[in-house]
Amino acid sequence: MENNKLVRFTIFLCINILALGVGVLLMDNGQTSPWYASLNKAPWTPEGWVFGAAWTTVMISFAIYMAALSLNFPFGFKPLMKLYALQWFLNVSWNYLFFNQHQTLIALIFIVSLWLLIGYFTFNYIKTVKYYTIFIAPYLIWMTIAASLNAYIVFNN
């Protein structure tokens, strides 16, 4: 990785890891809570450790993607940074809404919005970043799975 890309990757990775940390703080015991344990969950719900592994992979990959994408614009390119900030907000807020407040329907709206936003990043910038698009694929795939898990909970509890 060239120096400028490495600096941008490091910045995006730190911000992404911060999102994971803030999200965990807002989860109110998350998957280990009695509330979550009592829910009727989708048969395809993965084991708990998969969530940590998936999110780690997603955030590293997304940092690579954002570093590559941001090199095509001035670093302060406002529309791109606003979309990135919105992604961060939706991602972190979902944890609070779902696990802390038990607002599964509102959380579903947030996660579907996040899925749409990641889809927008994927398809709107594919010509800009070309093969780097593969690095956003884990995020889009994971959001598809996560949204389906959230939807199952909304419709079956």
C-alpha positions in Angstrom: 0.0 0.0 0.0 1.4 3.4 -0.9 1.9 5.8 2.0 -1.1 8.0 1.3 -3.4 5.0 1.0 -1.9 3.5 4.2 -2.6 6.7 6.1 -6.2 6.8 4.9 -6.7 3.1 5.7 -5.4 3.7 9.2 -7.7 6.6 9.7 -10.8 4.8 8.4 -9.8 1.6 10.4 -9.6 3.6 13.6 -13.0 5.2 13.0 -14.5 1.9 12.1 -13.1 0.2 15.2 -14.4 3.1 17.2 -17.9 2.4 15.8 -17.6 -1.2 17.0 -16.5 -0.1 20.4 -19.3 2.5 20.8 -21.8 0.0 19.5 -20.7 -2.6 22.1 -21.0 0.0 24.9 -24.6 0.8 23.7 -25.7 -2.9 23.5 -26.6 -3.4 27.2 -25.2 -6.9 27.4 -26.3 -7.6 23.8 -26.5 -11.3 23.0 -26.0 -12.3 26.6 -29.0 -10.4 27.9 -32.1 -12.3 29.1 -34.2 -10.3 26.7 -32.3 -11.4 23.6 -32.1 -15.0 24.9 -35.9 -15.0 25.2 -36.5 -14.0 21.6 -37.7 -16.3 18.9 -34.6 -16.1 16.5 -34.2 -17.1 12.9 -33.0 -20.7 12.4 -30.0 -19.3 10.4 -28.9 -17.2 13.4 -25.1 -17.8 13.7 -23.2 -18.6 16.9 -22.3 -15.6 18.9 -18.6 -15.7 18.0 -19.5 -15.3 14.3 -20.8 -11.8 14.9 -17.4 -10.6 16.2 -15.5 -12.3 13.4 -17.9 -10.9 10.8 -17.8 -7.4 12.1 -14.0 -7.4 12.4 -13.7 -8.6 8.7 -16.3 -6.0 7.6 -14.6 -3.1 9.3 -11.1 -4.0 8.0 -12.4 -4.5 4.5 -14.5 -1.3 4.6 -11.4 0.6 5.7 -9.5 -0.7 2.6 -12.5 0.3 0.4 -12.9 3.8 1.9 -9.1 4.4 1.7 -9.2 3.5 -2.0 -12.4 5.5 -2.7 -11.2 8.6 -0.8 -8.1 8.7 -3.0 -10.3 9.6 -5.9 -11.5 12.8 -4.1 -10.0 15.5 -2.0 -9.9 14.0 1.5 -12.4 16.4 2.8 -14.9 15.7 -0.1 -18.0 16.6 1.8 -20.6 14.3 0.1 -18.5 11.2 0.6 -17.7 12.1 4.2 -21.3 12.8 4.9 -22.3 9.4 3.5 -19.5 7.8 5.6 -20.7 9.6 8.7 -24.3 8.6 8.1 -23.1 5.0 7.7 -21.3 5.3 11.1 -24.4 6.8 12.8 -26.8 4.1 11.4 -24.4 1.3 12.4 -23.9 2.5 15.9 -27.5 3.5 16.5 -28.8 0.1 15.5 -27.0 -1.5 18.6 -28.7 1.0 20.9 -32.1 0.7 19.4 -32.1 -3.1 19.1 -30.3 -4.4 22.2 -30.6 -1.5 24.6 -34.1 -0.1 23.8 -35.6 -3.3 22.4 -37.1 -1.3 19.5 -36.8 -4.0 17.0 -39.0 -2.4 14.3 -37.2 0.9 14.5 -33.9 -1.0 14.5 -35.0 -2.8 11.4 -35.7 0.5 9.7 -32.2 1.6 10.6 -30.5 -1.6 9.4 -32.4 -1.6 6.1 -31.4 2.1 5.7 -27.8 1.0 6.4 -28.1 -1.8 3.9 -29.4 0.6 1.2 -26.5 3.0 2.0 -23.9 0.3 1.7 -25.6 -0.8 -1.6 -25.4 2.8 -2.8 -21.6 2.9 -2.0 -21.2 -0.4 -3.7 -22.9 0.4 -7.0 -22.5 4.2 -7.2 -18.7 4.1 -6.9 -18.0 0.8 -8.7 -16.6 2.6 -11.7 -14.5 4.8 -9.5 -12.8 2.1 -7.4 -13.2 -0.8 -9.8 -11.8 -4.0 -8.2 -11.7 -2.4 -4.8 -15.4 -2.9 -4.8 -14.7 -6.4 -3.6 -13.7 -4.9 -0.2 -17.2 -3.6 0.4 -18.8 -6.9 -0.5 -18.5 -8.4 3.0 -20.3 -5.3 4.4 -23.2 -5.7 1.9 -23.4 -9.5 2.5 -23.3 -9.1 6.3 -26.0 -6.3 6.2 -28.2 -8.6 4.2 -27.8 -11.4 6.8 -28.2 -9.0 9.8 -31.3 -7.3 8.3 -32.9 -10.8 7.7 -32.2 -11.7 11.4 -33.7 -8.4 12.6 -36.7 -8.9 10.3 -37.3 -12.4 11.5 -37.3 -11.1 15.1 -39.8 -8.3 14.3 -42.2 -10.7 12.5 -41.9 -13.7 14.9 -41.9 -12.1 18.4 
